[in-house]
């Protein structure tokens, strides 16, 4: 298969990390088995895309690993920003306190 243009890092592999990000977002709710399934499925899809680039011989191993590294770095930065925003939103002076969850009991 012939491919032209720049090859480092692999753009397909960078975007494949999005599957892991989507799996992590979907894993925020639901039973533990479903959460693990979403994360593992995202991880497997991301790895499969990178390995397919190697199998098709359109990228070197260094291109694919660099793509995974760049995608994970971007994912980590976005996750860090989300954690800081969440912390600041709940802990700044003058912000409304978080409402406690009410139990779903039938009393009342």
N, CA, C and O atoms as a GROMACS GRO file, in nm:
protein
  432
    1UNK      N    1   0.084  -0.116   0.000
    1UNK     CA    2   0.000   0.000   0.000
    1UNK      C    3   0.090   0.123   0.000
    1UNK      O    4   0.183   0.132   0.080
    2UNK      N    5   0.063   0.215  -0.086
    2UNK     CA    6   0.142   0.338  -0.095
    2UNK      C    7   0.073   0.448  -0.014
    2UNK      O    8  -0.049   0.463  -0.018
    3UNK      N    9   0.154   0.524   0.059
    3UNK     CA   10   0.102   0.636   0.137
    3UNK      C   11   0.198   0.751   0.123
    3UNK      O   12   0.320   0.731   0.121
    4UNK      N   13   0.146   0.872   0.114
    4UNK     CA   14   0.231   0.988   0.101
    4UNK      C   15   0.212   1.084   0.217
    4UNK      O   16   0.119   1.069   0.295
    5UNK      N   17   0.301   1.181   0.227
    5UNK     CA   18   0.291   1.282   0.332
    5UNK      C   19   0.374   1.247   0.453
    5UNK      O   20   0.452   1.151   0.452
    6UNK      N   21   0.357   1.326   0.557
    6UNK     CA   22   0.431   1.304   0.681
    6UNK      C   23   0.380   1.181   0.753
    6UNK      O   24   0.261   1.148   0.744
    7UNK      N   25   0.468   1.112   0.823
    7UNK     CA   26   0.425   0.990   0.890
    7UNK      C   27   0.441   0.996   1.041
    7UNK      O   28   0.387   0.909   1.111
    8UNK      N   29   0.513   1.094   1.096
    8UNK     CA   30   0.534   1.095   1.240
    8UNK      C   31   0.463   1.212   1.303
    8UNK      O   32   0.482   1.325   1.256
    9UNK      N   33   0.386   1.195   1.402
    9UNK     CA   34   0.330   1.068   1.451
    9UNK      C   35   0.212   1.026   1.365
    9UNK      O   36   0.161   1.105   1.285
   10UNK      N   37   0.170   0.905   1.381
   10UNK     CA   38   0.057   0.853   1.305
   10UNK      C   39  -0.072   0.923   1.349
   10UNK      O   40  -0.114   0.911   1.464
   11UNK      N   41  -0.132   0.997   1.258
   11UNK     CA   42  -0.256   1.068   1.290
   11UNK      C   43  -0.369   0.975   1.324
   11UNK      O   44  -0.450   1.005   1.412
   12UNK      N   45  -0.377   0.862   1.256
   12UNK     CA   46  -0.482   0.764   1.286
   12UNK      C   47  -0.467   0.714   1.430
   12UNK      O   48  -0.566   0.697   1.502
   13UNK      N   49  -0.343   0.691   1.471
   13UNK     CA   50  -0.319   0.640   1.605
   13UNK      C   51  -0.348   0.746   1.710
   13UNK      O   52  -0.399   0.715   1.818
   14UNK      N   53  -0.315   0.871   1.680
   14UNK     CA   54  -0.347   0.980   1.774
   14UNK      C   55  -0.498   0.986   1.795
   14UNK      O   56  -0.545   0.995   1.908
   15UNK      N   57  -0.572   0.980   1.688
   15UNK     CA   58  -0.718   0.988   1.699
   15UNK      C   59  -0.779   0.860   1.758
   15UNK      O   60  -0.890   0.863   1.810
   16UNK      N   61  -0.706   0.747   1.749
   16UNK     CA   62  -0.756   0.623   1.806
   16UNK      C   63  -0.763   0.630   1.958
   16UNK      O   64  -0.841   0.557   2.019
   17UNK      N   65  -0.682   0.716   2.018
   17UNK     CA   66  -0.689   0.733   2.164
   17UNK      C   67  -0.825   0.791   2.203
   17UNK      O   68  -0.867   0.780   2.318
   18UNK      N   69  -0.894   0.852   2.108
   18UNK     CA   70  -1.028   0.904   2.133
   18UNK      C   71  -1.121   0.791   2.177
   18UNK      O   72  -1.211   0.813   2.259
   19UNK      N   73  -1.101   0.671   2.125
   19UNK     CA   74  -1.184   0.558   2.167
   19UNK      C   75  -1.167   0.532   2.316
   19UNK      O   76  -1.264   0.502   2.386
   20UNK      N   77  -1.045   0.543   2.364
   20UNK     CA   78  -1.021   0.527   2.507
   20UNK      C   79  -1.088   0.638   2.586
   20UNK      O   80  -1.146   0.614   2.692
   21UNK      N   81  -1.081   0.761   2.535
   21UNK     CA   82  -1.144   0.874   2.603
   21UNK      C   83  -1.296   0.856   2.608
   21UNK      O   84  -1.358   0.882   2.711
   22UNK      N   85  -1.354   0.812   2.498
   22UNK     CA   86  -1.499   0.789   2.496
   22UNK      C   87  -1.536   0.677   2.593
   22UNK      O   88  -1.636   0.688   2.665
   23UNK      N   89  -1.457   0.571   2.595
   23UNK     CA   90  -1.482   0.462   2.689
   23UNK      C   91  -1.474   0.509   2.833
   23UNK      O   92  -1.553   0.466   2.917
   24UNK      N   93  -1.378   0.598   2.863
   24UNK     CA   94  -1.365   0.651   3.000
   24UNK      C   95  -1.484   0.738   3.036
   24UNK      O   96  -1.532   0.736   3.149
   25UNK      N   97  -1.532   0.816   2.940
   25UNK     CA   98  -1.649   0.901   2.968
   25UNK      C   99  -1.774   0.816   2.989
   25UNK      O  100  -1.854   0.845   3.079
   26UNK      N  101  -1.793   0.713   2.908
   26UNK     CA  102  -1.909   0.626   2.923
   26UNK      C  103  -1.902   0.543   3.051
   26UNK      O  104  -2.005   0.499   3.102
   27UNK      N  105  -1.782   0.523   3.102
   27UNK     CA  106  -1.763   0.440   3.222
   27UNK      C  107  -1.793   0.514   3.351
   27UNK      O  108  -1.780   0.457   3.459
   28UNK      N  109  -1.833   0.638   3.342
   28UNK     CA  110  -1.859   0.716   3.464
   28UNK      C  111  -1.990   0.676   3.532
   28UNK      O  112  -2.012   0.713   3.647
   29UNK      N  113  -2.075   0.604   3.465
   29UNK     CA  114  -2.202   0.565   3.525
   29UNK      C  115  -2.231   0.418   3.492
   29UNK      O  116  -2.183   0.364   3.392
   30UNK      N  117  -2.308   0.359   3.576
   30UNK     CA  118  -2.348   0.222   3.550
   30UNK      C  119  -2.277   0.123   3.640
   30UNK      O  120  -2.190   0.160   3.719
   31UNK      N  121  -2.314  -0.004   3.628
   31UNK     CA  122  -2.252  -0.107   3.710
   31UNK      C  123  -2.104  -0.127   3.674
   31UNK      O  124  -2.061  -0.090   3.564
   32UNK      N  125  -2.029  -0.185   3.766
   32UNK     CA  126  -1.885  -0.200   3.749
   32UNK      C  127  -1.850  -0.282   3.625
   32UNK      O  128  -1.752  -0.250   3.556
   33UNK      N  129  -1.926  -0.385   3.596
   33UNK     CA  130  -1.895  -0.468   3.479
   33UNK      C  131  -1.908  -0.388   3.350
   33UNK      O  132  -1.826  -0.403   3.259
   34UNK      N  133  -2.010  -0.303   3.341
   34UNK     CA  134  -2.028  -0.222   3.221
   34UNK      C  135  -1.917  -0.118   3.210
   34UNK      O  136  -1.868  -0.091   3.100
   35UNK      N  137  -1.876  -0.059   3.323
   35UNK     CA  138  -1.769   0.040   3.321
   35UNK      C  139  -1.640  -0.022   3.270
   35UNK      O  140  -1.572   0.037   3.186
   36UNK      N  141  -1.607  -0.138   3.321
   36UNK     CA  142  -1.485  -0.207   3.277
   36UNK      C  143  -1.493  -0.242   3.129
   36UNK      O  144  -1.394  -0.234   3.058
   37UNK      N  145  -1.611  -0.282   3.083
   37UNK     CA  146  -1.629  -0.318   2.942
   37UNK      C  147  -1.602  -0.199   2.852
   37UNK      O  148  -1.536  -0.213   2.749
   38UNK      N  149  -1.652  -0.081   2.888
   38UNK     CA  150  -1.630   0.039   2.806
   38UNK      C  151  -1.483   0.075   2.799
   38UNK      O  152  -1.432   0.106   2.692
   39UNK      N  153  -1.414   0.070   2.911
   39UNK     CA  154  -1.273   0.106   2.913
   39UNK      C  155  -1.190   0.005   2.834
   39UNK      O  156  -1.103   0.043   2.755
   40UNK      N  157  -1.216  -0.123   2.855
   40UNK     CA  158  -1.141  -0.226   2.784
   40UNK      C  159  -1.170  -0.219   2.634
   40UNK      O  160  -1.078  -0.234   2.553
   41UNK      N  161  -1.295  -0.197   2.595
   41UNK     CA  162  -1.329  -0.186   2.453
   41UNK      C  163  -1.257  -0.067   2.389
   41UNK      O  164  -1.205  -0.079   2.278
   42UNK      N  165  -1.254   0.047   2.457
   42UNK     CA  166  -1.182   0.163   2.405
   42UNK      C  167  -1.033   0.137   2.391
   42UNK      O  168  -0.971   0.177   2.293
   43UNK      N  169  -0.976   0.069   2.490
   43UNK     CA  170  -0.834   0.036   2.486
   43UNK      C  171  -0.802  -0.060   2.372
   43UNK      O  172  -0.704  -0.042   2.301
   44UNK      N  173  -0.886  -0.161   2.356
   44UNK     CA  174  -0.864  -0.259   2.248
   44UNK      C  175  -0.876  -0.193   2.111
   44UNK      O  176  -0.796  -0.221   2.022
   45UNK      N  177  -0.975  -0.106   2.092
   45UNK     CA  178  -0.990  -0.036   1.964
   45UNK      C  179  -0.870   0.054   1.934
   45UNK      O  180  -0.822   0.059   1.821
   46UNK      N  181  -0.822   0.124   2.035
   46UNK     CA  182  -0.706   0.210   2.016
   46UNK      C  183  -0.582   0.131   1.979
   46UNK      O  184  -0.506   0.173   1.891
   47UNK      N  185  -0.561   0.018   2.044
   47UNK     CA  186  -0.446  -0.067   2.013
   47UNK      C  187  -0.463  -0.129   1.875
   47UNK      O  188  -0.366  -0.139   1.800
   48UNK      N  189  -0.584  -0.170   1.841
   48UNK     CA  190  -0.609  -0.233   1.711
   48UNK      C  191  -0.581  -0.137   1.596
   48UNK      O  192  -0.526  -0.178   1.493
   49UNK      N  193  -0.617  -0.011   1.612
   49UNK     CA  194  -0.590   0.087   1.506
   49UNK      C  195  -0.440   0.102   1.486
   49UNK      O  196  -0.391   0.103   1.373
   50UNK      N  197  -0.366   0.114   1.597
   50UNK     CA  198  -0.220   0.127   1.585
   50UNK      C  199  -0.156   0.005   1.521
   50UNK      O  200  -0.069   0.018   1.435
   51UNK      N  201  -0.199  -0.113   1.562
   51UNK     CA  202  -0.143  -0.235   1.505
   51UNK      C  203  -0.182  -0.251   1.358
   51UNK      O  204  -0.105  -0.307   1.280
   52UNK      N  205  -0.299  -0.204   1.321
   52UNK     CA  206  -0.338  -0.213   1.180
   52UNK      C  207  -0.250  -0.123   1.093
   52UNK      O  208  -0.224  -0.156   0.978
   53UNK      N  209  -0.204  -0.011   1.148
   53UNK     CA  210  -0.114   0.077   1.072
   53UNK      C  211   0.019   0.007   1.048
   53UNK      O  212   0.080   0.024   0.942
   54UNK      N  213   0.063  -0.073   1.145
   54UNK     CA  214   0.186  -0.151   1.128
   54UNK      C  215   0.165  -0.265   1.029
   54UNK      O  216   0.250  -0.290   0.944
   55UNK      N  217   0.052  -0.333   1.040
   55UNK     CA  218   0.022  -0.445   0.951
   55UNK      C  219   0.014  -0.399   0.805
   55UNK      O  220   0.062  -0.469   0.716
   56UNK      N  221  -0.045  -0.285   0.782
   56UNK     CA  222  -0.057  -0.232   0.645
   56UNK      C  223   0.073  -0.171   0.595
   56UNK      O  224   0.084  -0.133   0.478
   57UNK      N  225   0.171  -0.162   0.683
   57UNK     CA  226   0.304  -0.107   0.651
   57UNK      C  227   0.297   0.036   0.599
   57UNK      O  228   0.371   0.074   0.508
   58UNK      N  229   0.209   0.115   0.658
   58UNK     CA  230   0.204   0.257   0.623
   58UNK      C  231   0.273   0.342   0.729
   58UNK      O  232   0.290   0.463   0.711
   59UNK      N  233   0.313   0.279   0.841
   59UNK     CA  234   0.385   0.348   0.948
   59UNK      C  235   0.488   0.255   1.009
   59UNK      O  236   0.474   0.133   1.004
   60UNK      N  237   0.592   0.316   1.066
   60UNK     CA  238   0.688   0.242   1.145
   60UNK      C  239   0.636   0.233   1.288
   60UNK      O  240   0.542   0.303   1.326
   61UNK      N  241   0.699   0.146   1.366
   61UNK     CA  242   0.660   0.130   1.506
   61UNK      C  243   0.677   0.262   1.582
   61UNK      O  244   0.594   0.296   1.667
   62UNK      N  245   0.782   0.336   1.552
   62UNK     CA  246   0.803   0.464   1.620
   62UNK      C  247   0.691   0.564   1.589
   62UNK      O  248   0.655   0.644   1.675
   63UNK      N  249   0.637   0.560   1.468
   63UNK     CA  250   0.525   0.649   1.433
   63UNK      C  251   0.401   0.616   1.516
   63UNK      O  252   0.333   0.706   1.565
   64UNK      N  253   0.374   0.487   1.531
   64UNK     CA  254   0.256   0.443   1.605
   64UNK      C  255   0.272   0.473   1.754
   64UNK      O  256   0.178   0.523   1.817
   65UNK      N  257   0.388   0.443   1.810
   65UNK     CA  258   0.410   0.470   1.953
   65UNK      C  259   0.407   0.620   1.979
   65UNK      O  260   0.353   0.665   2.080
   66UNK      N  261   0.463   0.699   1.888
   66UNK     CA  262   0.456   0.845   1.901
   66UNK      C  263   0.314   0.896   1.894
   66UNK      O  264   0.278   0.990   1.964
   67UNK      N  265   0.231   0.834   1.810
   67UNK     CA  266   0.090   0.872   1.801
   67UNK      C  267   0.015   0.840   1.929
   67UNK      O  268  -0.064   0.920   1.977
   68UNK      N  269   0.041   0.720   1.983
   68UNK     CA  270  -0.022   0.686   2.111
   68UNK      C  271   0.022   0.782   2.220
   68UNK      O  272  -0.060   0.826   2.302
   69UNK      N  273   0.150   0.816   2.223
   69UNK     CA  274   0.202   0.907   2.327
   69UNK      C  275   0.139   1.046   2.314
   69UNK      O  276   0.099   1.105   2.414
   70UNK      N  277   0.130   1.097   2.193
   70UNK     CA  278   0.070   1.229   2.173
   70UNK      C  279  -0.078   1.227   2.210
   70UNK      O  280  -0.127   1.320   2.275
   71UNK      N  281  -0.150   1.124   2.169
   71UNK     CA  282  -0.292   1.114   2.203
   71UNK      C  283  -0.314   1.102   2.353
   71UNK      O  284  -0.405   1.165   2.407
   72UNK      N  285  -0.231   1.022   2.421
   72UNK     CA  286  -0.245   1.009   2.566
   72UNK      C  287  -0.207   1.137   2.638
   72UNK      O  288  -0.265   1.170   2.741
   73UNK      N  289  -0.109   1.210   2.584
   73UNK     CA  290  -0.073   1.339   2.645
   73UNK      C  291  -0.188   1.437   2.635
   73UNK      O  292  -0.220   1.506   2.732
   74UNK      N  293  -0.251   1.444   2.518
   74UNK     CA  294  -0.365   1.534   2.501
   74UNK      C  295  -0.481   1.492   2.591
   74UNK      O  296  -0.547   1.576   2.651
   75UNK      N  297  -0.506   1.361   2.600
   75UNK     CA  298  -0.612   1.310   2.687
   75UNK      C  299  -0.582   1.343   2.833
   75UNK      O  300  -0.674   1.379   2.908
   76UNK      N  301  -0.457   1.331   2.874
   76UNK     CA  302  -0.418   1.360   3.012
   76UNK      C  303  -0.434   1.508   3.044
   76UNK      O  304  -0.480   1.544   3.152
   77UNK      N  305  -0.396   1.594   2.951
   77UNK     CA  306  -0.410   1.738   2.973
   77UNK      C  307  -0.558   1.774   2.987
   77UNK      O  308  -0.595   1.850   3.077
   78UNK      N  309  -0.642   1.721   2.900
   78UNK     CA  310  -0.786   1.749   2.910
   78UNK      C  311  -0.844   1.697   3.041
   78UNK      O  312  -0.926   1.764   3.103
   79UNK      N  313  -0.801   1.578   3.083
   79UNK     CA  314  -0.848   1.523   3.210
   79UNK      C  315  -0.801   1.606   3.328
   79UNK      O  316  -0.877   1.628   3.423
   80UNK      N  317  -0.677   1.654   3.324
   80UNK     CA  318  -0.626   1.740   3.431
   80UNK      C  319  -0.702   1.871   3.439
   80UNK      O  320  -0.733   1.918   3.549
   81UNK      N  321  -0.731   1.931   3.325
   81UNK     CA  322  -0.808   2.055   3.323
   81UNK      C  323  -0.948   2.030   3.380
   81UNK      O  324  -0.999   2.112   3.456
   82UNK      N  325  -1.009   1.918   3.344
   82UNK     CA  326  -1.142   1.886   3.397
   82UNK      C  327  -1.139   1.869   3.548
   82UNK      O  328  -1.232   1.913   3.617
   83UNK      N  329  -1.035   1.806   3.601
   83UNK     CA  330  -1.024   1.790   3.746
   83UNK      C  331  -1.008   1.924   3.817
   83UNK      O  332  -1.069   1.946   3.921
   84UNK      N  333  -0.925   2.013   3.761
   84UNK     CA  334  -0.904   2.145   3.821
   84UNK      C  335  -1.034   2.225   3.818
   84UNK      O  336  -1.070   2.288   3.918
   85UNK      N  337  -1.105   2.223   3.706
   85UNK     CA  338  -1.232   2.296   3.696
   85UNK      C  339  -1.332   2.241   3.796
   85UNK      O  340  -1.402   2.318   3.862
   86UNK      N  341  -1.340   2.110   3.807
   86UNK     CA  342  -1.433   2.049   3.902
   86UNK      C  343  -1.397   2.089   4.045
   86UNK      O  344  -1.486   2.122   4.124
   87UNK      N  345  -1.269   2.087   4.080
   87UNK     CA  346  -1.225   2.126   4.213
   87UNK      C  347  -1.258   2.272   4.241
   87UNK      O  348  -1.312   2.305   4.347
   88UNK      N  349  -1.224   2.359   4.147
   88UNK     CA  350  -1.249   2.501   4.167
   88UNK      C  351  -1.397   2.533   4.175
   88UNK      O  352  -1.438   2.619   4.252
   89UNK      N  353  -1.476   2.464   4.097
   89UNK     CA  354  -1.620   2.488   4.097
   89UNK      C  355  -1.681   2.456   4.233
   89UNK      O  356  -1.775   2.522   4.278
   90UNK      N  357  -1.629   2.353   4.299
   90UNK     CA  358  -1.685   2.311   4.427
   90UNK      C  359  -1.620   2.377   4.548
   90UNK      O  360  -1.677   2.373   4.657
   91UNK      N  361  -1.503   2.439   4.532
   91UNK     CA  362  -1.429   2.485   4.649
   91UNK      C  363  -1.396   2.634   4.651
   91UNK      O  364  -1.330   2.679   4.745
   92UNK      N  365  -1.438   2.710   4.553
   92UNK     CA  366  -1.411   2.853   4.557
   92UNK      C  367  -1.500   2.922   4.659
   92UNK      O  368  -1.616   2.884   4.676
   93UNK      N  369  -1.447   3.024   4.729
   93UNK     CA  370  -1.533   3.097   4.822
   93UNK      C  371  -1.647   3.164   4.747
   93UNK      O  372  -1.628   3.221   4.640
   94UNK      N  373  -1.765   3.155   4.804
   94UNK     CA  374  -1.881   3.216   4.742
   94UNK      C  375  -1.954   3.125   4.646
   94UNK      O  376  -2.061   3.159   4.598
   95UNK      N  377  -1.897   3.008   4.618
   95UNK     CA  378  -1.968   2.916   4.528
   95UNK      C  379  -2.075   2.842   4.609
   95UNK      O  380  -2.060   2.822   4.729
   96UNK      N  381  -2.178   2.804   4.542
   96UNK     CA  382  -2.288   2.734   4.608
   96UNK      C  383  -2.239   2.597   4.653
   96UNK      O  384  -2.172   2.527   4.577
   97UNK      N  385  -2.272   2.557   4.776
   97UNK     CA  386  -2.229   2.424   4.821
   97UNK      C  387  -2.301   2.315   4.741
   97UNK      O  388  -2.414   2.332   4.697
   98UNK      N  389  -2.232   2.206   4.726
   98UNK     CA  390  -2.291   2.094   4.653
   98UNK      C  391  -2.408   2.038   4.732
   98UNK      O  392  -2.400   2.024   4.854
   99UNK      N  393  -2.515   2.008   4.663
   99UNK     CA  394  -2.633   1.953   4.730
   99UNK      C  395  -2.610   1.805   4.758
   99UNK      O  396  -2.567   1.731   4.670
  100UNK      N  397  -2.638   1.762   4.881
  100UNK     CA  398  -2.622   1.618   4.912
  100UNK      C  399  -2.727   1.538   4.838
  100UNK      O  400  -2.838   1.585   4.813
  101UNK      N  401  -2.691   1.416   4.805
  101UNK     CA  402  -2.786   1.328   4.738
  101UNK      C  403  -2.892   1.284   4.837
  101UNK      O  404  -2.864   1.254   4.953
  102UNK      N  405  -3.015   1.280   4.789
  102UNK     CA  406  -3.125   1.235   4.874
  102UNK      C  407  -3.146   1.088   4.849
  102UNK      O  408  -3.136   1.040   4.736
  103UNK      N  409  -3.175   1.017   4.956
  103UNK     CA  410  -3.196   0.874   4.942
  103UNK      C  411  -3.328   0.848   4.870
  103UNK      O  412  -3.419   0.931   4.874
  104UNK      N  413  -3.338   0.736   4.807
  104UNK     CA  414  -3.456   0.697   4.731
  104UNK      C  415  -3.551   0.612   4.815
  104UNK      O  416  -3.620   0.525   4.762
  105UNK      N  417  -3.554   0.636   4.946
  105UNK     CA  418  -3.640   0.553   5.032
  105UNK      C  419  -3.787   0.590   5.010
  105UNK      O  420  -3.820   0.699   4.963
  106UNK      N  421  -3.873   0.498   5.046
  106UNK     CA  422  -4.016   0.517   5.027
  106UNK      C  423  -4.081   0.585   5.146
  106UNK      O  424  -4.203   0.600   5.150
  107UNK      N  425  -4.002   0.627   5.244
  107UNK     CA  426  -4.062   0.693   5.360
  107UNK      C  427  -4.100   0.834   5.326
  107UNK      O  428  -4.029   0.901   5.251
  108UNK      N  429  -4.206   0.880   5.376
  108UNK     CA  430  -4.238   1.019   5.353
  108UNK      C  431  -4.378   1.043   5.349
  108UNK      O  432  -4.421   1.157   5.330
   0.00000   0.00000   0.00000
